[in-house]
Amino acid sequence: MIEDLPGRYEEYLARCTAKLGELAAGAFVKFSGKLIKKLTFEEFTPAYLEYTELLARYTESLERGDTINDLVLRMVREKAAGLVFDPPA
């Protein structure tokens, strides 16, 4: 799947502003119980790609009925928080 990374970054910036307020890139804030850093585009790109890959594997595992390790769920939630996504249940 080809991603529109600049578009995804704009969505990320909009989520940051809506959920965290006005922050400078590099600023730290608590979100979803985690201390996160507002990312630059250069930092966002690999973080977003890693998150989407991890989320895809997690979703595939759920669909297959696999047992999900708590560590995997914690990783997904941490990556989601870092990108200011509401974490999966």
Secondary structure, 3 states (H helix, E strand, C coil): CCCCHHHHHHHHHHHHHHHHCCCCCCCEEEECCEEEECCCHHHHHHHHHHHHHHHHHHHHHHHHCCCCCHHHHHHHHHHHHHCCCCCCC
